[in-house]
């Protein structure tokens, strides 16, 4: 056994011998006038070299202790970094600052928003049911209108209920999964409405400029394809936005200066470089906002040219139909372009809140009112439905 240990590398042994001799020399060079130190130096000088087995064992024990301490410190450091990263990236909820506090005036505004939300839900639901139940409204124009009402209903239900729960409960947090769900639904519905409004403009163009070929140019199959394409293309955009936003690191404050999870508000909280993603958002906005705007503008240019050559009655009917659509387009696209086509550095949280509240809460309420009050066929269908309900036993 002793021979095997003596055959180990002599480096550790030499280090320990050097340390022992240095200690002995250091003790022997103390002040000779000091008796205590003199005695110790004499004893140290008389010490003979220790046995190699004892010295190597002590070195081995010392190294094992140092390695254990180093390993424990490394493990603790890795665990702390991992837990910190997980807490910042996955486990921490976001805080929605909202648009209201609990002052009397803001409580009144919150009650007003709930009333608008109720009107929007009832109005859009009634519009969908009227078009579904009345056989005379089974035309491409009213089918597209029912899709618009369905999108408005889903859009207002994506943001307002969570805002109301946070205000009433006093808890403003939203989980990462809930935030991702809001982003997907919000972006998808916004994009779908953009494409659908362009499809509705094309429908008006065909109805006014080519009335004899309307059934051919605007068939039910083409109408269904246009509506389905609006949903599918917008859903792709929503998936892309969620995939990028959820991969960003959020090492700053978790407070979102909005009443829902909005992409521009989240980008200001990220510590990741988001310039490439902002450019991609700009390109998507160009495609999803400006392309429908160009389509709508081209359609109405032709419609106005034809209206000038028509009779008085036909002109008034066409103007009533087009004005309702133009009011919705102006409110919707104006707010969306103002909110998403500007650079993030130029956006103000207060402005973003007001504009977002306008086209996510107010516009879904106004759309069914505009189309129902200015459309005789919808009003007739509504009065017939009310009469059936009253006459029912």
N, C-alpha and C positions, 0 to 999 in steps of 0.2 A: 504493500500500500504506500509506504513512504517513498519508494523508488518511483512509483507512477506519478505521485504529486511533484517530486523533484524534477520530472521530465517536462513539466508544464513550461510555457514560455517564460523566460527570465525577465521580461520587461517589468511586470508588476512587482517582482521580487526586488529588482534594482531600485524601483521608485520608492518602495517602502524602506529599503536600507538607506537610501539617500536622505529620506525624510528623518530617519532615526539618528543618523550621524549629524545632520544639520541641527537637530534639536539638542544633541549633546554638545556640539560646539557652541551653540548659542547660550547654553547654560554655563559653559566653562568660561565665557568671555564676560561674565558679569563683574561688577565691581569687586576686586579682591578684598577691599576693606570691609565689605559686608559679610559677616560670618555665615549668615543664613545662606546667602548665595554661594559662598565658598564651599560650604558643606555640600550643597546640592550639586555644584559643579564637580566636586571630587567624586561623589556617588555616581554622577552621570558618566564621568570618564571611566570609572571602574566597571560600568555595565558592559557586558559582553554582548556580541551580536545574538539576537534571538534565533531560535531554531527556524529553519525555512518553512516547516509545516505550519507552525503557529502564525508566522508572519503572513503567509499566503492565505490562511483561513481568515485572518482579520481583514485582509484586502478584499477577499471574496464577499464577506459579509457586508463590508462597507459599500461595495459596488452594487450588490443586490438591493440594499436599502435605498441608494440613490436612484436606481432604476425604477423601483416601486413608486417612489415619490414623484419622479418625472412622468411615469405612466398615468398615475392618478390625476396629476395636474392637467395633462393633455386631454384625458377623458372628460374632466369637468369643463375644460374650455370648449371642447367640441359640443358637449351637451348644452351649455349655456348659449352658444351661438346658434345651434339648431333650434332650440326652444324659442329664442328671440325672433329668429326668422319666421318660424311657424306662426308665432303670435302676431307678427306684423303682416304676414301675407294671408293667412287662412283663418285664424281663430278670432281676429278682431273684427267687430262689426263696424259698419259705417254709421255716422251720425247725420241725419237729415235735419238741417237747421230750420227748414220750413219757411213760411212767409207770415205766420201769425204768432203773436205772443198771447198772454192771457189778460191783456188790458181790455177794458169795456169796448173800445172801438174795434179792436181786432176780433173780439168775440162776436160782435155784430157782423163783421166781414166774413167770419167763418160761417155764421148762420146763413149769410147770403150765398156763399159758395155751395153749401149743402142744398139750398133751394135750387140753385142753378143745376147742380148735379142731378137732383130729382127730376127736374123738367127735361134735362137732356136724356136721361134714361127712359122716361115715359114717352117722350116724343119720338125718339129713334125706335123704340120697341113698337109703338103704334104704327110707325111708318113701314117697318118690315112686315108686320102682320097685315096691314091694309094691302100692300102689294102682293102678298102671298095669298090672301083670301079672295080678293076681287079679280075676277077673270078678265075684266076690261083693262086692268093694269098689267097684264102679262105681255108687255112689249119690251124691246131692248132698252129703251130709255128708262123705264121704271125698274127693270131688273138691275141696271147699273146704279140707280138711285137707292135700291134696297141694299146693295153692297156697300154703298157709302154710309148709309145709316148704321149698318152692322159694324163697320170700322169705327165710326164715331162712338158707338156704344161701348165697344171694347177699349177704345182709347181713353175715354173718361173713367172707365172702371179700372184702368191700369194705375192711375195716379191718385185720384181723389180718395178712395177708401183707405189707403195706407196713410195718407196725410191726415185724414179724420181720426184714425185710430191713434196715431202719434200725438195729435193735439189733445184728445180726450183722456188718454192714459198718462200723458206726461213722459212717455218713453219715446225717444226720437231715433232709436237704433234700427238698423236694417241689416240683415245678414248678407254675406257675400253671395249666396245663392239667390236670395230675394232681389238683390241689386242686379245680378245678371239677368234674372227673369224680367225685371222691369225694363232693362235696356233692350232686350230682345223684342219684347212686345211693343215698346214705344217706337223703336227705330223701324220695325217691320210695318207697323200700322201707318206711320208717317209716310214711308216710302210707297206703300200700297195706295194710299189716298192720292199721292202725286200722280201715279200712273193711271188711276181710275178717273181722275178729273180730266186727264188728257183723252181717255177713251170716251168720256161723256161729251167732250168738245167735238170729237170726230163724229159722234152720233148726231149731234145737232147740225153739223155741217152737211151730213148726208141727208138728213130729214128736210133741210131747208133748200139746199142747192140741188139735190137729186131726189125729189119726192117720189117720182115714178119708179125709180130703181132702188128704193129704200129696202124692200124685202130681200133684194139680192145682195146689195152692198153691206147690209147690216143684218145678216141672218142670225138666228138664235145660236147656231154653232160658233160663229165668229164672236158673238157677244160673250158666250161662255169662255172662249179661249182668251179674250181680252181680260175678263175678270180674273180668271185663274192665273194668267201671266202676272197680273198686278200683285197678287198674293205671293206667288213663288219668287219673283225677282226681289221683292222687298224682304222676304224671309232670308234670302241669301245674304243680303246686306246686314240684316240683324245678326245672323250667325257670325259673320266676319267681325263685326264690331265687338260682340261679346267675347269672341276668342282672343282678340288683341287686348281688350281692356282687362280681362281677368288674369292675363299673364304679366301685367305690369306690377312692379314693386311699389307699394305705398308705405314709405317710411316717414312721411310727414304727418300732418294732422289728418285725422279721419273725418273731419267735419265737412260735409258737402253743403255748399251754399245754394241749396235748392230744396224743393219739397218732394222731389223724386230723384232717382239715380239718372242724372243726365251726363252724357259723354263729355262735353266740354268742361263741366264742373269737376269730373273725376280726373281729367288730364292735369289740372292744376295741382292735384295732390300727389301725383306720381313723381318718384325720384328717378325714374327711367327716362331716357331721351325719347321723347314722343314726336319729334319733328317729322319723321317718316310717316307715322300714323296720321298726323295732322294733314300732311299732303294727301294721303289716301282718302281721308274724310272729305277734303276739298274736291277731289276728283269725283267721289261718289255723289256729292251734293250737286256738282255740275251735271252729272248724268241724271240724277233723280229729281232735280228741281228745274234746271234750265231746259233740258230736253222736253219735258211736258209743257213748260211755258212757251217754248218755240212752237210746239204742236198746237197749243191752244191759240196762240197769236195768229198762226197761219190759217187755222179753221175760221176764226172770227173775222179775219180780213176778207175771206171769200163770202162769209155769211152777210157781212155789212154791205158788200157790193151787190149781192142779190136782193137784199132788203130794200135798197134804194129803187129798184126796178119793180117791186111788187105793189099790190093794191093796199089801200088803207087798212082793211080788216086783217089781211094776212101779215102786214107789217107790224101791226099792234100785237098780234098773237106771237109772232116770232120774237119781237122785242121783249115780251113778258117772259118767254121761255129763256131767252139768252141772258136777260138781266139777272135772273135768279142764279144761274150758273156763274156769271161774272162776279157777283157779290161774294159767293163762296170762294171762288178762285182768288179774288183780291185779298180777302181776309187770311186765307190759308197760306198762300205762297208769299205774301208780303211779310208775314210774321216769321215763316220758316227761313226765308232768305236772309232776313235781318239777324236771325239767331245763329245760323250755321255757316253763312258765307263770309263772316268776319273772322279775322285772326283771333286766336285765344287771348293774346296780350291786350287786345282792344276791347274785350268784353267786360262788362260790369256785372257783378252778381245781382244787383238790384234790377238792372234792365233785363237780365236773363230771366229772373223770376217773373216779372210782369209780362214779358212777351210769351214765356212758356205757359203762364196761366191763361193768357188770352186764347192761344190756339189749342190748348189741351182741355180747357174747361168751358170757355165761353163759346168757341166756334162749334163744338158738338151740340150745344143747345140751340144755336141759331140756325144750323142747317135744316133740321126738320121744320122749323117755323117758317123759314124762307120758302121752302118748296111747297109746304102745305097751304100757306096763306095766299101765295101768288099762283097757285095751280088749281084750276077749277075741277079737274078730274080727281085729284087727291081730296079736295074738299067734299066733292060729291060722294066719294067712297066712304069718307069718314062719317058723313051724315047718314048714309045708308046703314053703316055699322051701328051707329048710335040708335037709329030707329029700330033695328032688329033687337038690340039689347033691351030697349024699353018695352017692345011688344012681347018679348018672351015672358012666359008665365013664371 
